[in-house]
Amino acid sequence: EVQLVESGGALVKPGGSLRLSCAASGFTLNVAWVSWVRQAPGKGLEWIGRMKSETGGGTPDYAAPVKGRFTLLRDDSKNTLYLQMRSLKTEDTAVYYCATSYEVYYYSGMDVWGQGTTVTVSS
Amino acid sequence: DIQLTQSPSFLSASVGDRVTITCRASQVISSYLAWYQQRPGKAPKLLISAASTLQSGVPSRFSGTGSGTEFTLTISSLQPEDFATYYCQHLKTYPCTFGQGTKLEIK
């Protein structure tokens, strides 16, 4: 079964750091374009970044609100994508999802989503 | 950055109604558009890819049309399980922004 499982969400103080994991099963992560999407409480979906597939260049892209603070790293040996978050702000409080395009092209949509992991930034 | 504007933001309808949600892009995005359904507390679910391709397992009452800057999601006959929030997303280039969402509620 093709699956993504996020973990690592926690309560953290403003200015702190946290690392989220997105573990893939049923497929190899480095052939996929994998995005992180977050949803603040009661708000809509916000795309925050993606790691391109190896054939697509294997480099990350970031949205402006997180660029310079968040870093995407992939560990092929663990088939896992990490979202390293630094200098966290209260506005980073959200459910964080990872998602990928498995049976569709990466530019057509994201058809596999994890269940989400909750990050709360509060003093 | 490409902005997506969904309308309406809120929609009240009855079982059996036909409803249409519109998504307008600030630039031409060809057919690089997806539609998602999200139920409370759940991850989004891909309904339509590439503007008009119905995903496997999604009921045929859902359809998507459009290209360029204007897109629509239509539900031909609302069922109780369709009351949820719907989002469009472009994937032409990063950032792959979402529309602000359309909350569909039972009248």
Chai-1 contact restraints between the chains, C-beta under 6 A:
chainA,res_idxA,chainB,res_idxB,connection_type,confidence,min_distance_angstrom,max_distance_angstrom,comment,restraint_id
A,G44,B,Q100,contact,1.0,0.0,6.0,A-B,restraint_1
A,G44,B,G101,contact,1.0,0.0,6.0,A-B,restraint_2
A,L45,B,Y87,contact,1.0,0.0,6.0,A-B,restraint_3
A,L45,B,F98,contact,1.0,0.0,6.0,A-B,restraint_4
A,W47,B,P95,contact,1.0,0.0,6.0,A-B,restraint_5
A,W47,B,C96,contact,1.0,0.0,6.0,A-B,restraint_6
A,W47,B,T97,contact,1.0,0.0,6.0,A-B,restraint_7
A,D61,B,Y94,contact,1.0,0.0,6.0,A-B,restraint_8
A,A63,B,P95,contact,1.0,0.0,6.0,A-B,restraint_9
A,Y97,B,A43,contact,1.0,0.0,6.0,A-B,restraint_10
A,V104,B,S49,contact,1.0,0.0,6.0,A-B,restraint_11
A,Y107,B,Y32,contact,1.0,0.0,6.0,A-B,restraint_12
A,Y107,B,L91,contact,1.0,0.0,6.0,A-B,restraint_13
A,S108,B,S49,contact,1.0,0.0,6.0,A-B,restraint_14
A,S108,B,A50,contact,1.0,0.0,6.0,A-B,restraint_15
A,G109,B,A34,contact,1.0,0.0,6.0,A-B,restraint_16
A,G109,B,L46,contact,1.0,0.0,6.0,A-B,restraint_17
A,G109,B,S49,contact,1.0,0.0,6.0,A-B,restraint_18
A,D111,B,L46,contact,1.0,0.0,6.0,A-B,restraint_19
A,W113,B,A43,contact,1.0,0.0,6.0,A-B,restraint_20
A,G116,B,A43,contact,1.0,0.0,6.0,A-B,restraint_21
